[in-house]
Amino acid sequence: MQQQQLVLAIDIGGTKLAVGVVDEEGRVLESRRAPNPNPPTGDGETLLRALLALMDELRTDRAALSGIGIGCGGPMRWPAGEVSPLNIPSWRDFPLRARLAEEFKLPVRIHNDAICVAIAEHWRGAGVGADNVLGMVVSTGVGGGLILGGRLIDGASGNAGHIGHAIVHENEPVCRCGAVGCLEAIASGPNLAAWAYQQGWRSGFPVDQRTGRDLVDDARRGDPTAVAAMNRAGRALGIGIASATTLCDLDVVAIGGGLSQAGPLLFDPLEASLRERIGLEFARSVRVVPAGLGQESGLVGAAALIIHPERYWSADQG
């Protein structure tokens, strides 16, 4: 009997680290999660040690693993895997792919974390059966990945589908990337919470009680400023998705990440904004849905880089 293929999957975000073992059917057999310690600038080794310690908690024998798939916040030099995530200042040009290949002596493949979510949703989630899918993460940042014709689109530098830095406002706000009017600068959890605070939401509360999650909770309770903030995020997302749909002729947009847990508070204004801005008939059939795999999507997508390179990994295919 042929041995089942097992992959060590890693999902690295600005606030969390996740590792797991995923089989060839996309099932997460075990996983571990921990807060990202996010050490100060220049201390990249501390974060790597935290990641390795989390992997050591997994029960699966390293000898059973066929490879390592990684989803990490960007930007990065792809496919070399030298990462400089905007949300992780301790890693600047950090050779993550090379370091893990040296540690494990296994094939290692890496892509943007939001791209891994898009892969997972196409392979096993809300985009199953669709050939043209935009997967999005709306959380600490806003990222995306693009599947067209059933295959991942990488682009010149591996950053195709990065919808978080599509421009959705002409004059403001300034994004951390240096551009003006990016979707991420409006709709990400921290930026949305900061905007709401400027409008008087949770005035006097400490910073750690003014998060995107707090904003969603207050919006559910009917706080008018929190509701206005969710409307602001939904409208901006609708604008960005309308442009992406018309440009790429999409079937499905699957949205995950912490802010997506707001449900109708986010998706209703998004849908209204989207429909207002789509004019061409071919684009009107697009479906915008919550991601289907929840917290496991990043791990499943990272594993697919190893399990299904013919669809999701072009870098080694000449």
N, C-alpha and C positions, 0 to 999 in steps of 0.2 A: 504494500500500500504506500502510495506517495505521501511523504511527510507534508503536513500543512505548513504553508508559508506564514511566518509570524514577523511582524515589523514593530520595531520600537518607534513610537510616534511621539513627537514633542511639539507643544504649542506654547509659544512665548509671547506674552502681552505685557503692556505697561504696568498692569496691576497683579497679574497672576502668572504662575508657571504650571504647566500640566504635562504629564508624561503618561504613556500607556502602551499596552501591547494590543495590536490590532491584527486580526486574522485576514485571510485573503477574501473573505466575504464582507469585509468592512465592519465586523463586530469588534467592539472594544472589550477585550477579555478581562483586563484589569487596568486601573488607572490610579494616579496620585496627583493631588493638586496642592499648591501652597502659594501664599502671597509672594509676589516678586519683591525681594528686599530692596531693589532699586538703589544700589549703593551710589556714592557720589561720583562725579565725573572722574574718569581716569582709573577707576577701581573695577575693571572688567573681570578680574580673576575671582573676586568674591561672588559675583553673580554666577559665573561658571561653576564654582564649587557648590553653590546652592542647588544648581540644576543637576549636577552629578549626584549629590546626596539624595535628591528626590528620586532619581533613577534607581539608586541602590535599594530603595524601599520596595521596588517591584519584585515579585516572587519568581517570575519567569527566568529561566537560566539563559544567560547571554549566549550560550552555544546554540540555542534554538532559534536565534534571530537571524533573518536573512538580510536585513538592512535597517537604516535609520532614515525616517522622513521627518522634516522639521518645517513648521510654520512659525515665522518670526515677523514681528513688526518691521516696517521699512523706514527709510530706503535701505537697499543693500546692493552690493555688486553681485549680480546674478550672471551665471550660476556658481561663481566662485564661493559665494556665501560669506562674504565679508560684510558684516551687518553694522548699521548705524541708526538704530530705531529712534525716531523723534521722541518717543516716550521713555527711552532708556538711555539717559545721557552717559552712563558708565561704559557703554559699548559704542565706540567710534572706530569704524573699519576693523571691527573685531573678527578674527578669522574663525568663525564658529564652525563652519563645515569642516575645515581642516583640523581643528582641534578635536572634534568628535570622531572624525575618521582615524586620527592617531590614537585616540583613547580606546576605541572599540575594534579597530581593524575590520570594519565593515563598510559597504557602500553607503554613502550619505548623500541625500538630496535635500535641498532647501528651497523654500519659496516664501513669498509674503504670506503672513497669517490669514489675511482676508482672501487671498487667492486659494489657500487651502480650504477655507470655508466654502468658496464657490465650487471647488472640485468635489467636496463632500456632498453638497446639495445636489449636484448633477449626478453623482454616482449612486448615492443612497438616500437622498433627502427629498426636498420639495420639488426639485427639478428632474426627477426620474422620468424618463420618457420624452423629455424635451431636448432639442439639439442646440438651442440658443438661449443661454442662461446668464444672467448677471447675478452673482452672489455678492451680498453686501454685509458688512459688519458696522453697526452703529453703536458705539460704546465710548471708550476713552478717546478713540479717534473714529474716523469714518474711512473704511477701506472697501475694496471690491476686487473681484476677479471675473474674467469674461470667458465663457465657453461659447464658441461659434462653430457650427457644423459638427458638434459633438466632440470637439477638441479644445483644450486650453489654448488661448491666445496669449503668448508671452510678450510680444512687442520687441522693440530693439534692445531694451535693457531689462526685460523681465517684469516691467511695471504696467503692462496693458491692463485696463479695467480699473485703474486707480481713481475711482469716481469721487473719492473724498476731496480731491484737489481739482475737480471740475469747478468752474466759476459759475456761481448762481446769483451773485449780487454785484452790481456795477461799482459801488463806492466803498463798501465796508462789509465785514470787519477785516482787519489784517490778520492773516494766518501765520502760524509758526513757520511755515515753509517760506514765507517772504512775499507771497502773492496776496492779492486783495480779493475778498469775496468768495473764498473757497467754501464748498459745502461743509467740510469738516469744521471750519471756523464758526459756523452757525449751528450745526446740528449735532456735534459731538456732545457727550454728557457734560464734561467740564465746562465747555464753552457755553452750553445752554444754561447750566446752573449759574455761571458768572453773569450772563445776561439777565436772568431772572432776579438775581441779587441786586443788580443795578436798578431794577424796577421796584425794589422794595421787598422782595421775597426773603423771608427768614432774616430780616434785618436784626443784627445783634447776636445771631447764632454763630458759634465757632465754625471755622472752615470745614472741619470734618463732619459737620452736620448740614452741609450745603452741597451734597453730591447729586449726580444725576439720578441716583436711586431715590434720594430724598425728594427730589423734584417730582418724580413719577408718583411716589406715595402721596404727596400733597395734592397733585392733580387728581388722583383718584378720590380724594376727600373733598374735591371741589374748590380748592384754593384758586381764585381767579387768575393770579399771576402765574402760577404753575401751569394752569390750563393754557394760558396765552403762550407760554414758553413751548409747550408741546405742539400747539398749533404752528408756531414759528418753525420748529424743526420739521414738522410734517410738510409744510408748504415748501420749504427749501429742498427736502428730499424729493417731492413731487416734481419740482423744476428739473433737478438733476436727472431723475429717472426718465422724464419725458424726452430730454435731449439724448440720453443714451439709447432709449428705445428707438427713436427715429434714426439715429446714426447706425445702429447695429441690428435692427430688425429682430428684436428679442421676443421670445415666447414667454419667459418667466423671469421675474426678479424675486429672489429669495433673500429676506432680510433677517439677520440674526444680530446678536450682541445685546448688551444689557438694556439699552434704551428700547429695543424692539419688544421687550416684555411689557411695555405700556399698553399694548393691544390697540383697541379702537382710539384711544387718546392720541396715538401717533398715526395709525393707519387711516383713520377717517379723513383728517386734513390732508394727508399725503395723497389719498385717492382723489379727493376733490381737486387738489392742485394739479395732479397728473392729468386728469381728464380735461381740465380747462386748457391745458397747454399742448395736448396732442391734437393735431389737425388732420394729419394724413390717415386715410382709412386703414392702411396696412398696419399701422402702429397701435390701433385701438384695441386689438385683441390681446395685448400683453396682460399677464396676470401678475400682480404684486402680492406676495404671500409671506407669512412668517417662515423662517427657516425651520426645517423639519427635524433636525438632529440635535438641537439644543447645545448644551455644553460639550458634547462629544464631537461636534462637527470639525473643529480644528484638528483633533487627533485623527479622525477618519480621513480627512483630506490630506494630511501630511503623510499618512501611510500609503495613500494611493499613488504618491510620487514614486514609490518603490514597487507597488503591486501592479500598477497599470501605466507604465511609462509610455506605452504606445499612444495613449490619449492625453497624458498629463505631464509628460517630461520630454521636451524636444532637445534639450541641451546636448545629450549624448547620441543623437541620431543623425549627426552630420549636417 
